[in-house]
Amino acid sequence: MRAYLAPLEGITTHVYRNAYHHHFRPLDKYFTPFIVPASKRPLRTRERRDVDPENNKGLPVIPQILTNDAAGFLETAEALEALGYTEVNLNLGCPSGTVTSRGKGAGFLKDPYALDAFLEQIFDGCRLKISLKTRLGWADPEEVWEILNVIDRYPVSEWILHPRVRQEFYRGETHRDIFLEVLKKSRHSLIYNGNLFTAEDIRQICGEAEAVCAGMQEQDHFAGVMSCQDHFAGVMPGRGLIAQPALWSHYCGENVTISQLKDFHDEIYDGYREILSGDDPVIHKMKELWCYMVQGFTESERYEKRFHKLHRRSDYEALVREIFTNEEVSLAGFVPPDGWQIPSKEKHSI
Ligand SMILES: Cc1cc2nc3c(=O)[nH]c(=O)nc-3n(C[C@H](O)[C@H](O)[C@H](O)COP(=O)(O)O)c2cc1C
């Protein structure tokens, strides 16, 4: 069973991915936040820096592309191939209004015919493996069956499914029952994404998915094409892992200490101080990360308010010192509010 880091724009930068990989049980793949092909160049400066092999040494990184323009996709994929990448991921799940109104991200799921034509062009023209990250549809989870029919026509390397529709954003429970039905019906390798906040959440979906695969194996469903482990290929935690970076290590039975968490923090902090100029953008970046990380501590609300108020580097460092001196790594009882998402207001400088 594999585990991948979900892309979170503004959070899972190369600085974050490296620090995570160095201090916790390494993940099998790290997906970059989405790259939007620009009209004149396949990668913007910030995007190029994020995927630069020099900044991702030894990391299994999968760049993600967000577009509905096949030529733009192919051009960006070619630029990524020149950097040494062998797989790219297509974002078909972003629920943001500015993205979906242009027919991209989850907006593309509204039009399976256009999606089919797009997939035909990119699978024809791209030498790299292409994986997909999708939702179940736009408004009704049952839309997934038409989407499945389209997706099953193409040699998709993996299908990462967030089992909600766009209109649900991140609210409510995920439709795990439908994820399991898709697992029964699709010919592709599937990865589960959504609301994995505790080791028990991971255990539960894995148990259910593996039971489905075992049943399929008994019926000789795979017929030598794919193994059970490849059909349900694993999980992709997002917000739960950012809030509690020890989550996957803990699931794998590893003990994580507070000093490990501190070293992880320090590597990210130093990394941003190296590439951002001045204290303000660094503090801003770190505060954004702490919006998630405070959730892993008992005094989360109090810390949240204090982070919110502070602006000076010395205050930031003092608060972080206090947290790492007084706190323990906790993995229990993290229950995020429904639809839990930290809005990202800044124009990301990295
Ligand atoms: C702030 C934020 C930024 C995100 N950025 C991306 C992105 O760039 N690409 C993407 O495919 N998904 C993005 N997502 C969605 C996550 O990858 C993931 O699918 C979602 O958070 C659900 O998983 P979770 O419940 O484990 O967090 C983002 C989510 C959030 C909250």
The ligand as a Gaussian input file, in Angstrom:
#p B3LYP/6-31G(d) Opt

LIG

0 1
 C       -5.496000      25.134000       0.664000
 C       -5.650000      23.969000      -0.262000
 C       -4.911000      23.940000      -1.449000
 C       -5.055000      22.856000      -2.336000
 N       -4.321000      22.837000      -3.491000
 C       -4.458000      21.779000      -4.348000
 C       -3.692000      21.690000      -5.560000
 O       -2.855000      22.546000      -5.885000
 N       -3.910000      20.612000      -6.362000
 C       -4.817000      19.613000      -6.035000
 O       -4.977000      18.638000      -6.783000
 N       -5.527000      19.674000      -4.903000
 C       -5.362000      20.712000      -4.054000
 N       -6.072000      20.723000      -2.893000
 C       -6.921000      19.561000      -2.546000
 C       -6.106000      18.539000      -1.730000
 O       -5.066000      17.988000      -2.496000
 C       -7.007000      17.383000      -1.253000
 O       -7.597000      16.772000      -2.367000
 C       -8.113000      17.884000      -0.319000
 O       -7.582000      18.706000       0.697000
 C       -8.861000      16.707000       0.305000
 O       -7.983000      15.848000       0.999000
 P       -7.817000      15.960000       2.611000
 O       -9.188000      15.833000       3.196000
 O       -6.896000      14.816000       2.971000
 O       -7.234000      17.290000       2.875000
 C       -5.949000      21.796000      -2.005000
 C       -6.673000      21.827000      -0.811000
 C       -6.539000      22.888000       0.061000
 C       -7.325000      22.870000       1.345000

